[in-house]
Amino acid sequence: MNRIGLACFGLWLGAAWATTAAAAELEFAAHHESLTRAGRGCGGTLRFEEAQVRWTPAKATRGCRAEAWPYGEMQRLVMEQRRIAITGYADRRWRLGADERWTFRLMSAAGPELYALLRAKMDGRFAPRYAEAMASPEWSLPAKMLSGAFPSGNWGGEGTLEVGADRVVFRSAKRGYARTWLDAQIDNVSAEPPFGLTLEVREGGAAVMRTFQLKQELNAERFDALWRRLNRPRGLKLLTDLEEKNK
């Protein structure tokens, strides 16, 4: 290849690399929600970059300034279709040591691209309130996920509980109730036949119980298969530990 050919190839390679890099970043027009609630609109751009999340206000002010959070330095990131909440590690003195928190309302809905980006960039501190699409779940049931935040215990969000080959998804139109849990995030599953199901899961580094009221009876064979699948890795680990101990 002559020099001209090499130069053209170099330009093409550089353009291709730039396109790939750009595809790995996403940005959304957004409002800094805590300031919006106070009646002081703070609009700008929330950008999900290669190594960090960056907030750039349309007009910087004392109360609305640029921020950046490296993926490895966030305590928790909650993703909803229209909202991103970031919790840091620094204390807020005027709130008795509560951790710093920023909430952004997205002007357009976040989708599978952002979910995939954050799943790849973050560890267990990523807490998606997002229902990942599944082409063909192994089974699904209409259900209500209880919030557990009220004395009656019956407040919650209705939707569909879907069990896939390596994850459990709760699909709900009610804000804050959609979920996707990979098998590795589910510590246990228990049933209260015939219409109750509870998952012990980890969301954003915290262990929580998610209880469901099922609108159709749960088939015993389906539950047994799910229980065995989720507990098989722990059983294999226990057998390995016993073998090592007996050597």
Number of C-alpha atoms within 10 A of each C-alpha: 7 6 8 9 10 11 12 11 13 12 12 12 12 12 12 12 12 12 11 11 12 12 11 15 17 16 16 17 18 25 23 23 21 16 17 14 9 8 9 13 14 21 24 22 20 25 18 22 20 15 13 17 20 17 25 18 20 16 11 13 10 5 9 19 14 16 12 15 16 15 21 13 12 17 19 24 24 19 21 24 22 15 21 21 16 18 18 16 13 12 13 12 10 7 9 8 10 13 14 15 17 15 18 24 22 23 15 12 12 19 15 13 13 18 20 12 16 19 15 10 16 16 14 16 21 23 24 23 24 25 24 20 13 14 7 11 16 11 11 17 16 18 24 23 24 20 16 14 10 10 7 7 11 15 14 18 21 22 19 20 23 22 20 17 14 13 18 24 22 27 23 22 12 11 13 17 21 24 20 20 23 14 19 13 19 20 16 15 20 15 17 11 12 14 15 18 19 17 18 16 21 19 23 17 15 11 13 13 18 15 22 25 19 21 16 13 12 18 11 12 9 12 15 14 10 21 15 12 14 20 16 12 12 12 12 11 12 12 11 12 11 11 10 9 8 7 5
